[in-house]
Amino acid sequence: MSHRATIIFATAILLFCFRSSSGLTRSFIPVAGATLKAKIESATAAGRTNAPGGRFWVGYQFEARPGVAIDYEVVDDHGGLYISMDGPSLSFDSQYETRELGFFLLFENLRDLFTRAEVYNLKRTHEFSGYPVYWAGRIGNEESLNYLKSVIDAPPLEVNPLADRAAFAIALHDDGQVESILINLIRRPLTEPMRSRAIYWLGYAPESQAKNNFLADIVRDAAEWTEARQQAMAALGLSRAATTLALLQNLYETMTSRELKRRALAGISRNDNRDAAATYLIHVADSEKETELRKSAIAGLGRIAGEKSLGALTNTLDSDPDTEIQKQAVMAISRRARDEAIPILIRTARSHPKMPVRKQAIQMLGQTGDERAVALFKELLSK
């Protein structure tokens, strides 16, 4: 099978999975009840009696907002299939949008309580560890959000893994209350680390100036917990809105913590104003005194498409006096589109004056599987 045919075949399989999986819930066990709470009670009663192995799942579908995607499959340029789970890898790319999401809780009879919670894409097949799944169906926003808030309120917050998943699920709801629910949760005397996690999940809520100002205030507050400030900066960095760029730049320039600065740079690299973001990262890469922050700026340039960022990376690779910075440029270039990256990496591997930089280029080429890289290795081995 040709390379092109492989890509088409893999893509066809992916599309088939997405189109044909609407019947996946047929293997679930439906439960009756007038409310979500009643359905969950009915499911736990049935599971206690009938579930083999003493464990079972209870799940329901909620109204997920548009423009986000979790737990989805992606076919890369070479036909490889990758699965993106939730958390930091959540995508805001509309081409991978997942509107059919379910919230699932694992019940353990031996402990007589729910011990795990997950958000899953209902259009992907999941094994659920072989345990039965009791299904409460599609639940409206008001009822779902109230239930998730009750999960968060259940003690003990400091060790309750369900609360984190519930806050995440709240952030994914297609409802105007999401921002206020999470902000009110954060403002409460909530035990760490749950409060910091809620701060981070606020970053997944729909874009708003009020949300960004709230997060920025946490970042700037020296009296806040270090983790809370870092999560607030990470949450701000999830915003791709061009209007957020100036705020992230200001925070980079005014914060003294290296970690806060690093997270600000990561957010800048994802901003939709790519030209301005590239200009700022080039400035940081050229003028910043701390090597680690220069590396972060260069890594960010690797994520921004366009000639400006690629030209800056190439110039750094060729002329920066710091070998570690040049090696970072090699890694950043390797993340670019292959037709951009491969020729530069091959040139570097062949002729860069510094052996550590050439070795870095060879290592990056070895991870591509590209035919041009293979040809270079054959050439080098024949000498």
VMD Tcl script that draws the C-alpha trace (Angstrom):
set ca {
  {0.00 0.00 0.00}
  {1.41 3.41 -0.97}
  {2.10 6.11 1.63}
  {-0.77 8.23 0.28}
  {-3.11 5.24 0.30}
  {-2.15 4.51 3.89}
  {-3.13 8.03 4.94}
  {-6.44 7.83 3.07}
  {-7.19 4.41 4.54}
  {-6.42 5.51 8.10}
  {-8.46 8.67 7.67}
  {-11.38 6.65 6.34}
  {-11.24 4.38 9.39}
  {-11.26 7.43 11.68}
  {-14.25 8.96 9.90}
  {-16.07 5.64 10.01}
  {-15.49 5.41 13.77}
  {-16.90 8.88 14.29}
  {-19.95 8.27 12.09}
  {-20.84 4.80 13.25}
  {-20.29 5.09 16.98}
  {-23.53 6.87 17.84}
  {-24.85 3.46 18.85}
  {-22.13 2.84 21.43}
  {-24.51 3.57 24.28}
  {-26.58 0.56 23.25}
  {-24.27 -1.62 25.35}
  {-25.05 0.52 28.40}
  {-27.75 -0.49 30.86}
  {-30.49 2.18 30.94}
  {-31.83 3.24 34.33}
  {-35.12 4.92 35.15}
  {-35.84 7.89 37.39}
  {-37.55 11.26 37.39}
  {-34.32 13.15 38.09}
  {-30.59 12.63 37.62}
  {-30.23 12.01 41.36}
  {-32.97 9.36 41.21}
  {-31.36 7.70 38.20}
  {-27.98 7.55 39.92}
  {-29.59 6.07 43.02}
  {-31.35 3.49 40.86}
  {-28.07 2.65 39.11}
  {-26.14 2.19 42.35}
  {-28.88 -0.02 43.77}
  {-28.80 -2.22 40.67}
  {-25.02 -2.27 40.55}
  {-24.66 -3.27 44.18}
  {-26.80 -6.32 43.47}
  {-25.81 -7.31 39.95}
  {-22.39 -5.94 38.99}
  {-19.75 -8.68 38.56}
  {-16.48 -7.94 40.31}
  {-18.11 -5.47 42.65}
  {-17.45 -2.47 40.39}
  {-19.62 -0.63 37.89}
  {-19.90 2.72 36.11}
  {-22.74 5.22 36.16}
  {-22.82 7.76 33.35}
  {-24.84 10.41 31.60}
  {-24.49 12.76 28.66}
  {-24.32 16.51 29.23}
  {-24.61 19.46 26.87}
  {-21.03 20.15 25.79}
  {-20.18 23.55 24.39}
  {-18.97 23.97 20.80}
  {-15.36 24.50 19.82}
  {-13.68 22.14 22.29}
  {-12.46 18.61 21.82}
  {-11.25 15.98 24.24}
  {-10.64 12.25 24.01}
  {-10.45 12.37 20.22}
  {-8.46 10.56 17.54}
  {-6.12 12.25 15.10}
  {-4.43 10.84 12.01}
  {-1.05 12.49 11.44}
  {0.61 13.26 8.10}
  {1.98 9.75 7.87}
  {-1.17 7.84 8.78}
  {-0.33 7.36 12.45}
  {-3.34 7.31 14.79}
  {-3.09 9.24 18.04}
  {-5.57 9.65 20.87}
  {-5.78 12.96 22.72}
  {-7.12 12.65 26.25}
  {-8.38 15.48 28.44}
  {-6.49 17.79 30.74}
  {-3.64 19.84 29.33}
  {-4.01 18.21 25.91}
  {-7.58 19.40 25.44}
  {-7.91 21.00 22.00}
  {-9.81 24.13 21.07}
  {-9.47 23.30 17.37}
  {-12.94 23.17 15.82}
  {-11.93 20.44 13.34}
  {-11.71 18.02 16.28}
  {-14.85 19.27 18.01}
  {-16.50 16.70 20.30}
  {-20.05 17.67 21.20}
  {-21.15 14.27 22.57}
  {-19.49 13.96 25.95}
  {-20.40 11.87 28.96}
  {-19.56 12.11 32.66}
  {-18.84 8.69 34.16}
  {-18.40 7.61 37.79}
  {-16.91 4.31 38.94}
  {-18.57 2.74 42.00}
  {-16.80 0.18 44.19}
  {-19.07 -2.02 46.29}
  {-16.32 -2.90 48.75}
  {-15.87 0.78 49.66}
  {-19.53 1.64 49.03}
  {-18.74 4.85 47.16}
  {-17.70 6.37 43.86}
  {-13.90 6.31 43.56}
  {-13.19 7.63 40.08}
  {-14.71 10.00 37.54}
  {-13.96 10.59 33.85}
  {-15.19 12.67 30.94}
  {-15.30 10.60 27.76}
  {-16.13 11.25 24.13}
  {-19.20 9.12 23.43}
  {-18.15 8.69 19.80}
  {-15.08 6.69 20.79}
  {-15.12 3.11 21.99}
  {-14.14 2.64 25.64}
  {-13.75 -0.63 27.47}
  {-14.61 0.74 30.94}
  {-12.24 -1.90 32.37}
  {-14.82 -4.53 31.52}
  {-17.29 -3.31 34.14}
  {-20.97 -2.67 33.33}
  {-22.14 0.88 32.65}
  {-25.52 2.07 33.94}
  {-26.76 4.88 31.74}
  {-28.89 7.83 32.86}
  {-29.26 9.29 29.37}
  {-28.99 12.91 28.28}
  {-29.30 15.40 31.15}
  {-30.04 19.12 30.92}
  {-27.56 21.77 32.01}
  {-29.27 22.89 35.19}
  {-29.57 19.39 36.61}
  {-26.09 18.35 35.49}
  {-24.37 21.45 36.87}
  {-26.16 21.12 40.20}
  {-25.09 17.51 40.47}
  {-21.47 18.30 39.62}
  {-21.43 21.07 42.23}
  {-22.66 18.54 44.80}
  {-19.77 16.23 43.84}
  {-17.32 19.08 44.48}
  {-18.95 19.89 47.81}
  {-18.68 16.30 49.02}
  {-15.92 15.92 51.65}
  {-13.01 15.54 51.89}
  {-12.10 18.08 49.19}
  {-8.36 17.84 49.67}
  {-8.22 14.16 48.67}
  {-11.37 13.80 46.57}
  {-10.38 12.87 43.02}
  {-13.99 13.19 41.88}
  {-14.08 16.92 42.60}
  {-11.36 17.68 40.07}
  {-13.16 15.77 37.31}
  {-16.43 17.46 38.24}
  {-14.87 20.92 37.94}
  {-13.43 19.93 34.58}
  {-16.84 18.74 33.40}
  {-18.45 21.99 34.54}
  {-15.98 23.94 32.37}
  {-17.08 21.93 29.33}
  {-20.81 22.67 29.64}
  {-22.56 24.82 27.08}
  {-24.05 27.18 29.64}
  {-23.63 30.82 30.56}
  {-23.36 29.93 34.25}
  {-20.04 28.10 33.86}
  {-17.80 31.11 34.48}
  {-19.68 32.30 37.55}
  {-19.89 28.78 39.02}
  {-16.13 28.29 38.80}
  {-15.29 31.81 40.00}
  {-17.61 31.43 42.99}
  {-16.02 28.07 43.72}
  {-12.54 29.61 43.65}
  {-13.60 32.47 45.91}
  {-14.79 30.07 48.59}
  {-12.42 28.90 51.36}
  {-11.65 25.82 49.28}
  {-8.86 23.51 50.38}
  {-5.74 23.19 48.24}
  {-5.08 21.57 45.80}
  {-8.73 21.62 44.76}
  {-8.83 25.41 44.55}
  {-5.79 25.52 42.26}
  {-7.33 22.87 40.02}
  {-10.55 24.88 39.79}
  {-8.49 27.93 38.82}
  {-6.92 25.95 35.99}
  {-10.24 24.58 34.73}
  {-11.59 28.14 34.61}
  {-9.21 28.60 31.70}
  {-11.36 26.19 29.69}
  {-14.49 28.30 30.16}
  {-15.57 30.50 27.21}
  {-13.46 33.56 26.52}
  {-14.34 36.68 28.52}
  {-12.56 39.77 29.76}
  {-13.97 39.28 33.26}
  {-12.51 35.78 33.43}
  {-9.10 36.95 32.22}
  {-9.04 39.86 34.69}
  {-9.94 37.51 37.53}
  {-7.12 35.13 36.61}
  {-4.63 37.98 36.17}
  {-5.48 39.28 39.66}
  {-4.60 35.87 41.09}
  {-1.30 35.84 39.19}
  {-0.37 39.29 40.49}
  {-1.35 38.60 44.11}
  {1.88 37.85 46.00}
  {-0.19 36.66 48.98}
  {-1.67 33.81 46.91}
  {-0.36 30.26 47.05}
  {2.41 29.64 44.52}
  {0.47 26.80 42.90}
  {-2.66 28.94 42.55}
  {-0.69 31.70 40.80}
  {0.96 29.21 38.46}
  {-2.36 27.58 37.59}
  {-3.92 30.99 36.96}
  {-1.12 31.86 34.54}
  {-1.52 28.49 32.81}
  {-5.28 29.10 32.56}
  {-4.68 32.52 31.01}
  {-2.32 30.88 28.56}
  {-5.16 28.71 27.28}
  {-6.76 31.82 25.80}
  {-5.87 32.17 22.14}
  {-7.69 35.48 21.75}
  {-5.56 38.22 20.23}
  {-6.80 40.59 22.93}
  {-5.09 38.45 25.60}
  {-1.64 38.87 24.09}
  {-0.93 42.28 25.68}
  {-1.98 40.95 29.08}
  {0.37 37.96 28.83}
  {3.21 40.22 27.73}
  {2.58 42.54 30.66}
  {2.60 39.63 33.09}
  {5.84 38.32 31.62}
  {7.49 41.70 32.12}
  {6.15 42.37 35.62}
  {6.39 38.97 37.30}
  {9.67 37.92 38.89}
  {9.05 34.16 39.13}
  {10.76 32.17 36.38}
  {7.91 29.65 36.33}
  {5.28 32.37 35.91}
  {7.32 33.88 33.10}
  {7.71 30.50 31.42}
  {3.97 29.90 31.49}
  {3.32 33.37 30.10}
  {5.62 32.58 27.16}
  {3.79 29.30 26.55}
  {0.50 31.21 26.34}
  {2.00 33.82 24.01}
  {3.17 31.07 21.65}
  {-0.44 29.84 21.27}
  {-1.98 33.26 20.62}
  {-3.98 33.77 17.44}
  {-2.11 37.03 16.71}
  {0.78 34.98 15.37}
  {2.79 37.82 13.88}
  {2.78 39.88 17.08}
  {3.42 36.79 19.20}
  {6.41 35.84 17.06}
  {7.78 39.38 17.27}
  {7.58 39.33 21.06}
  {9.15 35.87 21.41}
  {12.00 36.90 19.11}
  {12.55 39.92 21.35}
  {12.68 37.70 24.44}
  {14.98 35.19 22.76}
  {17.36 38.00 21.80}
  {17.32 40.09 24.97}
  {16.46 37.83 27.93}
  {19.40 37.19 30.24}
  {18.17 33.87 31.70}
  {19.05 30.94 29.48}
  {16.01 28.86 30.49}
  {13.62 31.66 29.53}
  {15.43 32.14 26.23}
  {14.91 28.42 25.62}
  {11.20 28.78 26.40}
  {10.88 31.65 23.92}
  {12.66 29.63 21.23}
  {10.45 26.60 21.93}
  {7.43 28.89 21.53}
  {8.67 30.08 18.14}
  {8.66 26.47 17.02}
  {4.88 26.40 17.53}
  {4.18 29.52 15.45}
  {3.83 29.02 11.70}
  {5.27 31.56 9.31}
  {8.51 32.84 7.84}
  {9.17 35.30 10.66}
  {9.43 32.64 13.36}
  {11.28 30.17 11.11}
  {13.78 32.85 10.09}
  {14.46 33.72 13.72}
  {15.01 30.06 14.61}
  {17.36 29.53 11.67}
  {19.33 32.63 12.57}
  {19.64 31.42 16.18}
  {20.76 28.00 14.99}
  {23.41 29.46 12.74}
  {24.81 32.34 14.77}
  {23.96 32.26 18.49}
  {27.13 31.84 20.58}
  {25.39 29.65 23.19}
  {25.47 25.96 22.20}
  {22.49 25.07 24.41}
  {20.43 27.78 22.76}
  {21.39 26.46 19.32}
  {20.35 22.95 20.35}
  {17.01 24.34 21.53}
  {16.58 25.96 18.11}
  {17.15 22.56 16.50}
  {14.40 21.04 18.66}
  {12.04 23.92 17.87}
  {12.67 23.61 14.13}
  {12.00 19.86 14.32}
  {8.43 20.63 15.43}
  {7.71 22.59 12.27}
  {6.10 21.18 9.15}
  {8.40 18.53 7.71}
  {9.05 20.28 4.42}
  {10.30 23.24 6.43}
  {12.20 21.32 9.07}
  {13.86 18.41 7.25}
  {16.11 20.44 4.88}
  {17.33 22.65 7.74}
  {17.98 19.67 10.00}
  {19.87 17.85 7.23}
  {22.02 20.91 6.57}
  {22.72 21.21 10.28}
  {23.57 17.53 10.65}
  {26.00 17.73 7.74}
  {27.82 20.96 8.30}
  {27.15 22.77 11.58}
  {30.49 23.74 13.15}
  {29.52 22.45 16.61}
  {29.35 18.69 17.13}
  {26.69 18.84 19.92}
  {24.39 20.78 17.58}
  {24.97 18.32 14.75}
  {24.21 15.43 17.11}
  {20.97 17.15 18.16}
  {19.94 17.53 14.52}
  {20.69 13.85 13.82}
  {18.63 12.84 16.86}
  {15.68 14.94 15.71}
  {15.94 13.54 12.17}
  {15.92 10.02 13.60}
  {12.50 10.66 15.10}
  {10.90 11.75 11.82}
  {10.97 8.51 9.85}
  {11.36 10.70 6.77}
  {12.95 9.17 3.67}
  {15.30 12.15 3.34}
  {16.59 11.53 6.84}
  {17.11 7.83 6.07}
  {19.10 8.79 2.97}
  {21.29 11.08 5.05}
  {21.99 8.32 7.60}
  {22.99 5.96 4.80}
  {25.28 8.62 3.43}
  {26.89 9.27 6.82}
  {27.35 5.55 7.52}
  {29.01 4.99 4.14}
  {31.78 7.47 4.89}
}
mol new
graphics top color blue
foreach p $ca { graphics top sphere $p radius 0.5 }
foreach p [lrange $ca 0 end-1] q [lrange $ca 1 end] { graphics top cylinder $p $q radius 0.2 }
display resetview
